[in-house]
Amino acid sequence: METSNIQIVVEKDENSIPERITWSADDQGIVDREARALALGLWDDVDGIPMGLQLWTKKMTVEEMHAFTAGTLMQLADTFERATSDKDHADAIRMFTKELAKRLRVPGA
């Protein structure tokens, strides 16, 4: 069986606030790429519930967070459609996200 290793490193200040996030993906050749935010969603198979980790650095601007949130929701809609073949509900997520992006004044929305 082939495996992939994804590593996330979070450097925090004395108050445990993220200052730097880097990630690496060995099968993609990505090494220590810097990120300002992270949203990781996992399905906990034991408890049957979604688990999540959301982090952002001090450098992340409000405008970047708006774009990050809208972009993440659009990606989630695409993932939902690929996983379920439920285009109608994926489109509902997309319509909501487009309206949200417009209200947040995300460039290109």
PETAFEN-V709573 format. One record per backbone hydrogen bond with DSSP energy under -0.5 kcal/mol. CO is the residue of the C=O (numbers start at 1). NH is the residue of the N-H. Records with the same first field share a line. If there is no record, write none. Layout:
CO: NH + NH
//
This chain:
4: 6
5: 26
7: 24
9: 11 + 22
10: 12
11: 19 + 20
13: 16
17: 13
18: 58
20: 11
21: 35
22: 9
23: 33
24: 7
25: 28 + 29 + 30
26: 29
29: 31
30: 25
33: 23
35: 21
36: 57
38: 55
39: 41
40: 53
42: 44 + 51
43: 45
44: 48 + 49
49: 44
51: 42
53: 40
55: 38
57: 60
61: 65
62: 66
63: 67
64: 68
65: 69
66: 70
67: 71
68: 72
69: 73
70: 74
71: 75
72: 76
73: 77
74: 78
75: 79
76: 80
77: 81
78: 82
79: 83
80: 84
81: 85
85: 87
86: 90
87: 91
88: 92
89: 93
90: 94
91: 95
92: 96
93: 97
94: 98
95: 99
96: 100
97: 101
98: 102
99: 103
100: 104
101: 106
102: 105
106: 109
//
